[in-house]
Amino acid sequence: MPDWDAAYRESPQPLFGGEPSEFVRQVSERHEFNAESALFLADGDGRNGRWLASTGVKVTAIDLSSVATEQALANDQVANVSVARAVGDLENWQFDEHDRWDAVFLIFLQCESRVRNAIVRAACRHLSPGGWFVAEGFSVDREATGMLGPKDPDLLYNISDLKAACKGLHIVEAGTLVSDLNEGVRHQGKAAVARLVARRL
């Protein structure tokens, strides 16, 4: 696992840019997406949570890095938006039994598949009726060497695993595509990207 505190502290520019993931934007702009609350798991320096909060959604965000969270809060203030942010390790994170969100986003979280699948299962249990689960990350289904993403295959996303972790939800969209990423200093180049959208009906 990278030292994310050091990575965020030492980068002269935002690691992943200041704009939201295009996938976050696409899902959030669907005509049937009407979430009033959302949870972002591993929101980094806040680009995705901040953007959704700017549309009027009540956003909560968790990230492992205290440095990234400090940067996120500063950027939220500049953007004049409010996001409830917490620092925490998702491997040990415990949701309150009363927590409910209309949407949960997992965008480019890089951690062991065991941890990722466990947090997906837990988060999906806290979706409101009609709630959305949205995931995007580097896929195990790489078509060529040299693509972006972790070298450790256990850090890559497997669509079958995500579907299994979302058991009981309706799969709206699931698949892998090759994308030319242009997001900050870390996401520059061609990548195999796994994407999944599911809903609690």
C-alpha positions in Angstrom: 0.0 0.0 0.0 1.3 3.5 -0.8 2.0 6.0 1.9 -0.9 8.2 1.1 -0.1 10.9 3.7 3.4 11.3 2.1 2.0 11.2 -1.4 -0.6 14.0 -0.8 1.9 16.0 1.3 4.7 15.9 -1.2 2.7 16.4 -4.5 2.9 20.0 -5.8 -0.4 19.5 -7.6 -3.6 17.6 -6.8 -2.8 13.9 -7.1 -6.0 13.2 -9.1 -7.0 16.6 -10.3 -9.7 19.0 -9.1 -12.6 17.7 -11.2 -14.8 14.7 -10.3 -14.5 11.3 -11.9 -16.4 11.5 -15.2 -18.2 8.3 -14.1 -19.4 10.0 -10.9 -20.7 12.9 -13.0 -22.4 10.6 -15.5 -24.2 8.5 -12.8 -25.2 11.6 -10.8 -26.7 13.3 -13.8 -29.0 10.4 -14.8 -32.6 11.5 -14.7 -33.5 8.8 -12.3 -30.7 9.6 -9.8 -32.4 11.7 -7.1 -30.1 11.0 -4.0 -30.4 13.5 -1.2 -27.5 12.0 0.8 -24.3 10.2 -0.3 -21.3 8.5 1.2 -17.9 8.5 -0.5 -15.5 5.8 0.6 -11.8 6.8 0.1 -12.6 10.4 -1.1 -8.9 11.5 -1.0 -8.6 15.3 -1.2 -12.2 15.5 -1.9 -12.8 16.1 -5.6 -15.7 13.7 -6.0 -17.5 14.4 -2.7 -17.0 18.1 -3.1 -18.5 18.2 -6.6 -21.6 16.2 -5.5 -22.1 18.4 -2.5 -22.0 21.4 -4.8 -25.2 20.0 -6.5 -27.1 20.1 -3.2 -26.5 16.5 -2.0 -25.7 16.0 1.7 -22.3 14.3 1.5 -20.3 12.2 4.1 -16.7 11.1 3.2 -14.1 8.8 4.7 -10.5 8.6 3.8 -7.4 6.8 5.3 -5.2 9.9 4.9 -5.3 12.7 7.4 -3.3 14.9 5.0 -5.7 14.3 2.2 -8.7 15.0 4.5 -7.1 18.3 5.6 -6.6 19.3 2.0 -10.2 18.3 1.2 -11.6 20.4 4.0 -9.5 23.4 2.9 -10.7 22.9 -0.7 -14.3 22.5 0.5 -14.1 25.9 2.2 -12.7 27.6 -0.9 -15.5 26.0 -2.9 -18.1 27.1 -0.3 -19.5 23.6 0.2 -19.9 21.5 3.3 -18.9 17.8 3.5 -18.8 15.8 6.7 -15.4 14.2 6.5 -13.7 11.6 8.7 -10.3 10.0 8.8 -10.5 6.2 9.1 -9.2 2.9 7.9 -11.9 1.1 6.0 -10.6 -2.3 7.1 -11.7 -1.4 10.7 -14.6 1.0 9.9 -17.8 0.4 11.8 -21.0 2.0 10.5 -23.7 3.1 13.0 -26.6 0.7 12.7 -28.9 3.7 11.9 -26.7 5.1 9.1 -28.5 5.3 5.8 -27.5 6.9 2.5 -29.2 7.3 -0.9 -26.0 6.6 -2.7 -22.5 5.2 -1.8 -19.5 5.8 -4.1 -16.3 3.8 -4.2 -14.0 5.5 -6.6 -10.5 4.2 -7.2 -10.0 2.8 -3.7 -6.7 0.9 -3.8 -6.7 -1.7 -1.1 -6.7 -5.5 -0.7 -9.7 -7.2 -2.3 -10.6 -8.7 1.1 -11.0 -5.2 2.6 -12.7 -3.8 -0.5 -15.3 -6.5 -0.8 -16.0 -6.4 2.9 -16.6 -2.6 2.9 -18.8 -2.9 -0.2 -21.0 -5.5 1.6 -21.2 -3.3 4.7 -22.0 -0.2 2.7 -24.7 -1.8 0.6 -26.5 -2.8 3.8 -26.7 0.9 4.7 -28.4 2.0 1.4 -31.8 3.5 1.6 -34.6 1.8 -0.5 -33.9 2.9 -4.1 -30.3 3.7 -3.1 -27.4 3.6 -5.5 -24.0 1.8 -5.2 -21.4 3.1 -7.6 -17.9 1.7 -8.0 -15.0 2.5 -10.3 -11.4 1.3 -10.2 -8.5 -0.3 -12.2 -9.7 -3.6 -13.6 -8.0 -7.0 -13.5 -9.0 -7.4 -17.2 -6.1 -5.5 -18.7 -5.8 -5.9 -22.4 -2.1 -4.8 -22.6 0.9 -4.3 -20.4 1.9 -0.8 -19.5 -1.6 0.3 -18.6 -2.1 2.4 -15.5 -2.9 0.8 -12.2 -1.3 -1.1 -9.3 1.1 -3.9 -10.1 -0.3 -6.0 -7.4 -3.4 -7.9 -8.9 -5.1 -8.1 -5.5 -5.5 -4.3 -5.6 -7.4 -4.4 -8.9 -11.1 -4.6 -9.3 -12.9 -7.8 -10.3 -16.5 -7.2 -11.6 -17.5 -10.7 -10.4 -16.4 -9.9 -6.9 -18.2 -6.6 -6.9 -21.4 -8.2 -8.1 -21.1 -10.8 -5.3 -20.5 -8.1 -2.7 -23.6 -6.3 -3.9 -25.8 -9.5 -3.5 -29.4 -8.5 -3.2 -29.0 -5.3 -5.3 -30.2 -4.9 -8.9 -27.2 -4.6 -11.2 -27.8 -1.6 -13.4 -24.5 -1.6 -15.2 -21.3 -3.6 -14.9 -18.3 -4.0 -17.1 -14.8 -3.0 -18.1 -13.6 -0.5 -20.6 -10.4 1.0 -21.8 -10.2 4.7 -20.9 -7.7 7.5 -21.5 -7.5 9.0 -18.0 -6.5 12.7 -17.5 -6.9 13.2 -13.8 -4.1 15.0 -11.9 -0.6 13.7 -11.7 -1.4 10.1 -10.9 -4.1 9.2 -13.5 -2.5 10.0 -16.8 -2.7 7.5 -19.6 -4.6 4.5 -20.8 -6.3 2.2 -18.3 -8.6 -0.7 -18.1 -11.4 0.6 -15.8 -14.0 -1.5 -14.1 -17.4 0.2 -13.4 -20.4 -1.0 -11.6 -23.8 0.6 -10.8 -26.3 -1.2 -8.6 -29.5 -0.2 -6.8 -31.5 -1.4 -3.8 -35.0 -1.9 -5.0 
